Amino acid sequence: MPEKVFKKLNAHILPQRKICFFAGLLVGFLTHLYKITNWLPNWDSLVFRYDAQNMIALGRWFLPVVCSFSSFYDLPFFNGMIAILFHALGAVCICHILHVQKRMTAFFIGAVIVSFPTVTSVMMYNYVADGYSIAFFLSTLAAVSMTGEKPKHAVSALLIALSCGIYQAYITVTIMLTILHLIDETIYQGASFRNIFKKGVSMLLTGIAGVVLYALILKGLLSIFSAELLEYQGMNSAATLSGIDLMGSLYSIKETFFNCFFDVSEGWNLYVTINIFVSLFTFAHYVKYIIKNQLYKKPSELFVLGILGCMLIAGAGALAFVNASIDYHNLMLMGYVVFYLFFLILYERGADSGEKHACMKCWTVFVVALILIANQVVIANVSYHKAQMAYEKSYGVLVRIADRIEQTQGAEDCDQILVLGALENSHDYSVNLTPDMTGITDGYIIRADDETVGQSVLCSALNDYCEKDYTFLSGAEKQLLAQREEVKAMKPWPSQECIAVIDHIIVIKLGVEGEQ
């Protein structure tokens, strides 16, 4: 009977795992309640309010499969709750990898994962939030399969391929969790150089196998559907390995790391203060345990730790090695949450070994973890507030544009529009709350047409909100019409001459074409 099955399952789940899961649900709900109970779209949401997510041209061949289960609509509450659920399940996997024993540690891991700024950015792309959260979960499952007593390398490779098939950036989560596991075993479990080296090599080969499997499936699907990779975020050059630049990649990784945790360009703030304290505190205690366990007398183990330590920052930014010019925005930085896990696990590592200051260390982790979680909750809610303001003022401009169109002679007979340029203060795709929050802006969410991915935000918004049925001009047709003298003579929004009907096409000049 089902109830007996669930009873047995419940009996086999450790209390720590349950606490981690429910902490993820509770804190996730508190963090993202603003978003999941409101319609707070960004520019992509206006285009993909309903979309089949067929993104094979971006290498995301498994995304439409996982998104199909929750419908292809951008549903704030439904997609948002799925995202919270799978991030909480991913946190449980992390507890399993680290063999977490203390319930407080499990609580902190669940809470930090679901409130991490990258999750907030994912929520702003709510139409794929369900899919991306499943990619995160699959990436943690891959790490679980690799780090168990009896590693299942074939399963791990498949999980990596599926995770990358949803969103490639989540491979960094698997990389970072396996490095965390190896460092933890070396320092706290006393694993030998031979075992760590053997494990590390097998994990590396498994990861490569997963990426190769992903690439082979992608290549096959591109051939079947006669599609080509878009030159978006260097996808095309990454596939041909033509964008490799080692020094450029290392520079990109270094800049991304410091900008993620220690950016003071907007002034000193609590976020940076917490990160500096967490970094120094964690480093000091790991050095302390290295000395205590006399690892300095074991050159091979110390060498392994040095290599793994260097690999941490590189692993978090691994995609830069494929394409040095990649724009590493917050949506791609979920692997960076692992840096906090090194700190959180200190709550129980060495706490029962009789060390003099174990109690003080636990209280420090406890207090700082609470401040960290609270600050991440605040960052999320400020982000959603800014998103609401950007949406409402953009909606006001949209209605004004629709009114202007209706007042333009001949517009009622047109079914095509040409959008030139962009509204002033509509170019930024992130707002710097430290960290930089992707998917949120202080400006307008009505942006310039993006021909790379074939979308017009203004056209989609007019169709959805103003009951129009327009298609937008792009490519050669757009360029040909844009060169007409009467089009060049038009003035940008909000001038009275910003909208005209030319050859049965509505021409809307939001700004100077090409200015970004």
C-alpha positions in Angstrom: 0.0 0.0 0.0 1.2 3.6 -0.7 1.1 4.6 3.0 3.4 1.7 3.9 5.8 2.6 1.2 5.9 6.2 2.4 6.3 5.0 6.0 9.3 2.9 5.1 10.8 5.8 3.1 10.3 8.1 6.0 12.0 5.7 8.4 15.1 5.5 6.2 15.5 9.3 5.8 17.8 10.7 8.4 16.5 13.6 10.6 19.3 15.9 9.3 18.1 15.4 5.8 14.5 16.2 6.7 15.6 19.4 8.5 17.7 20.5 5.6 14.7 19.9 3.2 12.2 21.7 5.3 14.6 24.6 6.1 15.0 25.0 2.3 11.2 25.1 1.9 10.6 27.5 4.7 13.5 29.9 4.1 12.9 29.6 0.3 9.2 30.6 0.8 10.2 33.6 3.0 12.9 34.7 0.5 10.9 34.4 -2.7 7.3 35.0 -1.5 7.3 38.5 -3.1 8.1 37.0 -6.5 5.9 33.9 -6.4 2.8 35.8 -5.4 3.2 38.6 -7.9 3.7 39.0 -11.6 7.1 40.7 -11.8 8.4 40.1 -15.4 11.6 41.2 -16.9 12.3 41.7 -20.6 12.6 38.0 -21.4 9.4 37.2 -19.5 7.5 39.5 -21.8 8.7 37.5 -24.8 8.5 34.0 -23.2 5.3 34.3 -21.2 4.3 31.2 -23.1 7.0 29.4 -25.0 8.0 25.8 -25.7 11.6 26.6 -24.7 13.0 25.0 -27.8 16.6 26.1 -27.2 18.6 23.5 -29.1 20.4 26.4 -30.9 21.7 27.4 -27.4 22.7 23.9 -26.5 19.9 23.4 -24.0 18.3 20.4 -25.6 16.8 18.9 -22.4 15.2 22.2 -21.3 11.9 21.8 -23.2 11.5 18.3 -21.8 11.7 19.3 -18.1 9.7 22.5 -18.6 6.9 20.7 -20.3 5.8 19.0 -17.1 4.8 22.4 -15.6 3.4 23.7 -18.8 5.2 26.3 -21.0 3.6 29.2 -19.2 5.4 31.6 -17.0 3.5 30.8 -13.8 4.9 32.7 -10.8 3.6 30.5 -8.0 3.8 27.1 -9.6 7.2 27.5 -11.3 8.5 29.3 -8.2 7.5 26.6 -5.8 9.0 23.9 -8.1 12.2 26.0 -8.1 12.2 26.2 -4.3 11.5 22.4 -4.0 14.3 21.3 -6.2 16.8 23.6 -4.7 15.9 22.2 -1.3 16.3 18.7 -2.6 19.7 19.7 -4.0 20.6 20.9 -0.5 19.7 17.5 0.9 22.1 15.9 -1.6 24.8 18.2 -0.4 24.2 17.1 3.2 24.6 13.6 2.0 27.9 14.3 0.2 29.3 16.0 3.4 27.9 13.3 5.8 26.3 16.1 7.8 25.5 14.9 11.4 24.3 18.0 13.2 20.8 19.3 12.6 21.9 22.9 12.8 24.4 22.4 10.0 21.7 20.8 7.9 19.4 23.7 8.6 22.0 26.3 7.5 22.9 24.4 4.3 19.2 24.2 3.2 18.6 27.9 4.1 21.8 29.3 2.4 21.2 27.3 -0.8 17.6 28.5 -1.5 18.4 32.1 -0.6 21.6 32.4 -2.5 21.5 35.4 -4.9 21.8 33.2 -8.0 18.5 31.5 -7.1 16.9 35.0 -6.9 18.2 35.7 -10.5 16.8 32.4 -11.6 13.4 33.4 -10.2 13.5 36.5 -12.4 13.6 34.2 -15.4 10.6 32.4 -13.9 9.5 30.7 -17.2 12.7 28.5 -16.9 13.0 28.6 -13.1 11.6 25.1 -12.8 13.9 23.8 -15.4 17.0 25.4 -14.0 16.3 24.2 -10.5 16.0 20.7 -11.8 19.4 21.2 -13.5 20.8 22.2 -10.1 19.3 19.1 -8.5 20.7 16.8 -11.2 24.2 18.4 -10.8 24.1 17.6 -7.1 22.9 14.1 -7.8 25.8 13.7 -10.1 28.2 14.7 -7.3 26.4 12.2 -5.0 26.9 9.4 -7.5 30.6 10.2 -7.8 31.4 10.6 -4.1 29.7 7.6 -2.7 31.4 4.5 -1.3 30.6 2.7 -4.5 30.7 5.5 -7.2 28.4 5.1 -10.1 30.4 6.8 -12.9 28.0 5.9 -15.7 25.0 7.4 -13.8 27.1 10.5 -12.9 28.0 11.0 -16.6 24.4 10.8 -17.7 23.3 13.2 -14.9 25.9 15.7 -16.0 24.8 15.4 -19.6 21.2 16.0 -18.6 22.1 18.9 -16.3 24.1 20.6 -19.1 21.3 19.9 -21.5 19.1 22.2 -19.4 21.7 24.9 -18.6 25.4 24.4 -19.1 26.5 26.6 -16.2 25.4 24.0 -13.6 28.3 21.8 -14.4 30.3 24.1 -12.0 28.1 22.9 -9.1 29.2 19.3 -9.7 32.8 20.4 -10.1 32.8 22.4 -6.9 31.0 19.8 -4.8 33.5 17.1 -5.8 36.4 19.4 -4.9 34.8 20.2 -1.6 34.4 16.4 -0.9 38.0 15.7 -1.7 39.3 18.6 0.5 37.0 17.5 3.3 38.2 13.9 3.2 41.8 14.9 3.1 41.6 17.2 6.1 39.0 15.7 8.3 38.9 12.0 7.3 42.6 11.5 6.9 42.3 10.2 3.4 45.7 9.2 1.9 47.3 10.8 -1.2 46.7 7.6 -3.1 43.0 7.4 -2.4 42.4 11.1 -3.1 44.4 11.0 -6.3 42.6 7.9 -7.5 39.2 9.5 -6.7 40.1 12.8 -8.3 41.2 11.1 -11.6 38.0 9.0 -11.7 35.9 12.1 -11.1 37.7 14.0 -13.8 37.2 11.2 -16.3 33.5 10.9 -15.3 33.1 14.7 -15.8 34.7 14.5 -19.2 32.5 11.6 -20.2 29.4 13.5 -19.1 30.4 16.6 -21.2 31.3 14.4 -24.2 27.9 12.6 -23.9 26.2 16.0 -23.8 28.0 17.2 -26.9 27.2 14.1 -28.8 23.5 14.3 -28.1 23.6 18.0 -29.0 25.4 17.3 -32.2 22.9 14.6 -33.1 19.9 16.8 -32.4 21.3 19.7 -34.3 21.7 17.4 -37.3 18.1 15.9 -36.9 16.5 19.4 -36.7 18.9 21.0 -39.3 19.7 23.7 -36.7 22.9 25.6 -35.9 24.3 26.9 -32.6 23.8 30.6 -32.2 26.7 32.9 -31.4 25.2 33.7 -28.0 27.6 33.8 -25.1 30.1 32.2 -27.5 28.1 29.0 -28.0 29.2 28.5 -31.5 32.9 29.2 -30.8 32.8 27.1 -27.7 31.5 24.1 -29.7 34.4 24.4 -32.1 36.9 25.2 -29.2 38.0 28.2 -31.2 37.6 30.6 -28.3 40.2 29.1 -26.0 42.6 31.7 -24.5 44.2 30.4 -21.2 45.4 33.8 -19.9 42.1 35.5 -20.9 40.2 32.7 -19.1 42.2 33.0 -15.9 41.7 36.8 -15.9 37.9 36.3 -16.5 37.8 33.8 -13.6 39.7 36.1 -11.3 37.5 39.1 -12.1 34.3 37.0 -11.7 35.3 35.7 -8.3 36.2 39.1 -6.8 33.2 40.8 -8.3 30.9 38.1 -6.9 32.1 38.3 -3.3 34.2 41.5 -2.8 32.8 44.2 -5.1 33.0 47.5 -3.4 32.4 49.7 -6.5 29.1 50.8 -5.0 30.7 51.4 -1.5 31.3 49.2 1.5 28.4 47.0 2.5 27.2 44.1 4.7 27.5 41.6 1.9 31.2 42.2 1.3 31.9 42.4 5.1 30.3 39.0 5.6 32.3 37.5 2.7 35.6 38.9 4.0 34.9 37.5 7.5 33.8 34.1 6.2 36.8 33.8 4.0 39.4 34.7 6.7 37.6 32.6 9.4 37.4 29.6 7.1 40.9 29.9 5.9 42.3 30.2 9.4 40.4 27.2 10.7 41.4 25.0 7.8 45.0 25.9 8.3 44.6 25.1 12.0 43.3 21.6 11.2 46.1 21.1 8.7 48.6 21.8 11.5 46.6 19.9 14.1 46.5 16.8 11.9 50.2 17.3 11.0 49.5 17.3 7.3 52.5 19.5 6.9 54.6 16.4 7.6 52.9 14.6 4.6 54.2 16.4 1.5 52.0 14.4 -0.9 48.7 15.2 1.0 49.8 18.9 1.4 50.5 19.0 -2.3 47.0 17.6 -3.1 45.4 20.2 -0.9 47.3 22.9 -2.6 46.2 21.7 -6.0 42.6 21.3 -4.9 42.6 24.8 -3.3 43.8 26.3 -6.6 41.2 24.4 -8.5 38.4 25.9 -6.3 38.3 29.3 -8.0 39.1 27.8 -11.4 36.3 25.2 -11.0 33.7 27.8 -10.1 34.5 29.6 -13.4 35.2 26.5 -15.5 33.1 27.7 -18.5 35.6 30.5 -19.1 38.2 27.9 -20.2 36.0 27.0 -23.2 35.3 30.7 -24.1 37.4 33.4 -22.5 35.0 36.2 -23.6 32.0 34.7 -21.8 29.9 37.1 -19.9 29.8 35.4 -16.5 26.6 36.9 -15.0 24.9 36.0 -11.7 22.6 33.5 -13.3 25.6 31.3 -14.0 27.2 31.5 -10.6 25.4 28.8 -8.5 28.7 26.9 -8.1 30.0 29.8 -6.0 27.6 28.8 -3.2 30.1 26.0 -2.3 32.5 28.6 -0.9 29.9 29.1 1.9 29.7 25.4 2.5 33.3 25.3 3.6 32.3 27.8 6.3 29.0 26.1 7.3 30.6 22.7 7.8 32.9 24.1 10.4 29.9 24.0 12.8 30.5 20.3 13.2 34.0 19.5 11.9 36.2 19.2 15.0 33.5 20.5 17.3 33.5 17.3 19.4 37.2 16.7 19.4 37.9 18.4 22.7 39.5 21.5 21.3 39.4 24.5 23.6 37.6 27.0 21.5 35.1 24.6 19.8 32.1 26.3 21.5 33.2 29.8 20.4 33.7 28.5 16.9 30.2 27.0 16.7 28.6 30.2 18.1 30.5 32.2 15.5 29.4 30.0 12.7 25.8 30.1 14.1 25.6 33.9 14.3 27.4 34.7 11.0 25.3 32.1 9.2 22.1 33.7 10.5 23.3 37.1 9.4 24.3 35.7 6.0 20.9 34.1 5.4 19.1 37.2 6.6 21.1 39.4 4.2 20.4 37.1 1.3 16.7 37.3 2.0 16.9 41.1 2.1 18.9 41.2 -1.3 16.2 39.0 -2.8 13.3 41.2 -1.6 15.1 44.4 -2.7 15.6 42.8 -6.1 11.9 42.0 -6.4 10.9 45.5 -5.3 13.1 47.0 -8.1 11.7 44.5 -10.6 8.2 45.7 -9.7 9.1 49.3 -10.1 10.7 48.6 -13.5 7.7 46.7 -14.7 5.2 49.3 -13.6 6.9 52.2 -15.3 7.6 50.1 -18.4 3.9 49.2 -18.5 3.1 52.9 -18.4 5.3 53.6 -21.4 3.9 50.6 -23.2 0.3 52.0 -22.9 1.5 55.4 -24.1 3.1 53.8 -27.2 -0.1 51.9 -27.9 -2.1 55.1 -27.8 0.4 56.8 -30.1 0.1 53.9 -32.6 -3.7 54.1 -32.6 -3.5 57.9 -33.2 -1.2 57.4 -36.2 -3.0 57.5 -39.5 -3.0 54.2 -41.4 -1.8 52.2 -38.3 -5.1 50.3 -38.1 -4.4 48.5 -41.4 -0.9 47.4 -40.4 0.2 44.0 -39.0 4.0 44.6 -39.0 6.1 46.8 -36.9 9.7 47.9 -37.1 11.4 48.8 -33.8 14.5 51.0 -34.0 16.8 51.5 -31.1 15.9 51.3 -27.4 14.4 53.5 -24.7 16.9 55.5 -22.7 17.9 53.6 -19.5 16.8 50.2 -20.8 20.1 48.6 -21.6 21.2 47.2 -18.2 20.2 43.6 -17.6 21.3 43.7 -13.9 21.3 46.0 -10.9 24.3 46.1 -8.6 23.0 45.4 -5.1 26.3 43.8 -4.4 26.3 41.2 -5.8 25.2 42.1 -9.4 21.6 40.8 -9.7 21.0 39.5 -13.2 17.5 39.8 -14.6 16.7 43.0 -12.7 17.1 46.6 -13.7 16.3 50.1 -12.4 15.4 51.1 -15.9 12.8 50.0 -18.4 12.2 46.3 -19.3 11.2 47.2 -22.8 14.5 46.7 -24.5 15.9 46.8 -28.0 15.1 44.0 -30.4 17.5 41.1 -30.1 18.0 39.5 -33.6 20.5 36.9 -32.3 17.7 35.1 -30.5 14.9 36.5 -32.7 12.8 38.4 -30.2 11.2 41.8 -29.9 10.2 42.7 -26.4 8.0 45.7 -27.6 6.2 43.5 -30.2 5.4 40.8 -27.6 4.3 43.3 -25.0 1.9 45.0 -27.4 0.4 41.7 -28.5 -0.1 40.5 -24.9 -1.1 43.7 -23.1 -2.8 45.7 -25.9 -4.5 42.9 -27.8 -2.5 43.5 -31.0 -1.3 40.9 -33.5 1.9 42.3 -34.8 5.0 40.6 -36.2 8.3 42.5 -36.2 10.7 43.1 -39.0 14.3 41.9 -38.6 17.3 41.1 -40.7 17.7 42.4 -44.3 14.1 43.8 -44.4 14.8 45.8 -41.2 18.1 47.2 -42.5 16.6 48.2 -45.9 13.7 50.1 -44.3 15.9 51.7 -41.7 18.0 53.3 -44.4 15.1 55.2 -45.8 15.4 59.0 -45.5 12.0 59.4 -43.9 12.9 56.8 -41.2 16.3 58.5 -40.5 14.5 61.8 -40.1 12.2 60.4 -37.4 12.9 61.6 -33.8 13.2 59.1 -30.9 10.7 58.6 -28.2 8.9 60.5 -26.6 8.8 62.9 -29.6 5.6 63.2 -31.6 7.6 62.1 -34.7 8.7 58.8 -33.1 6.0 56.7 -34.8 5.0 56.6 -38.4 3.4 54.3 -41.0 5.6 53.6 -44.0 4.6 51.1 -46.7 2.0 49.6 -44.4 4.5 49.0 -41.7 4.4 50.8 -38.3 7.9 52.2 -37.6 8.6 52.9 -33.9 11.8 54.8 -33.1 12.6 54.3 -29.4 16.2 55.5 -29.7 19.2 55.7 -32.0 19.6 52.4 -33.7 22.8 50.6 -32.6 23.3 52.6 -29.4 23.5 50.1 -26.5 
